[in-house]
């Protein structure tokens, strides 16, 4: 019997990965999301934008000021790379 791998999901309000403790979405979460939303890139962008807004709200809720450009890069910046066609 093999153990199922733990999913890379966000832990709020810190928005760190529950599995690897990296800022979410971590690399494995990005791969999982790209696979889950394959062919539905607009839906993925909306999901990540909503997640980014929740993360920003959580940072403000902790009494801190979020770095909005870093949050954008973290949540949405990798999408353009995920959509590029693979070249042989």
N, C-alpha and C positions, 0 to 999 in steps of 0.2 A: 504494500500500500504506500503510495507516494503522497506527500503533503501538497496541497494546492498552493500555488504561490499567492502571497498576500497582494491585494490590489494596491496600487499607488493612488490613494485618495487623499484629499486635503483634510488637515486637522485645523479646525477653526478655534480661536480667532487668529492664530499665528500664520495660517495658510502654509504650513509645512507638510510635507508628505508623511502620512502615517506609517509608511513602510521604510523609507530611506532617510527621512528627516531633512531632505533637500527642499528648497523653496518650490512650492507647487505652482504650476505643473512641472514636475521634474522630468528628466529625459524619458524614463519609462512611461510616465503618465502621458507625455506627448505622443509616444508611439501607440499607446493604448487608445488614446482619443482619435488619432489619425486613422487607426484601424476601425474603431467603432463608427466613426462618422464618414467612412470612405464613400466618396461620391456625393457627399452632402456638406461641402465646405462652408456654405453660407450658414447652415445650422450650427456647425462647429464654431464659426466666428461669433454667432449670437450667444451660444452657450458660454464661450470664453469671455466675451464682453460682459455678460451678466455675472459671471464668477469674479471678474476683475472688479466690478462695481461693489459686489458683496465684500470683497477683500478690502477695498478702499474704505467702505463703511466700517468694517471691523477695526481697521487701523485708527480711524477717527474715534471709534468707540473705546479704544484703549488709551485715548488722550494723546495720541501721536499724530504727526503730519506725514502722510505718505509721499514718497517720491513718485509723482505721477508718471514721469517718463520711464522710470525703472519698472513700474507696474505695467505700463503698456508694453514694454519690451518683453517682460516676463510672460504675460498672458497672451498677447497677440503678435508679438514680433516674430515668433517662429512660424507663423502660419504661411508666410510667403515661401519659406524654404520647404515646407511640407507639400506645397502645391506644385513645385517645380517638377517638370517631367525628367525622368532619369535618362541620361545620355549614355549610349554604348560606346 
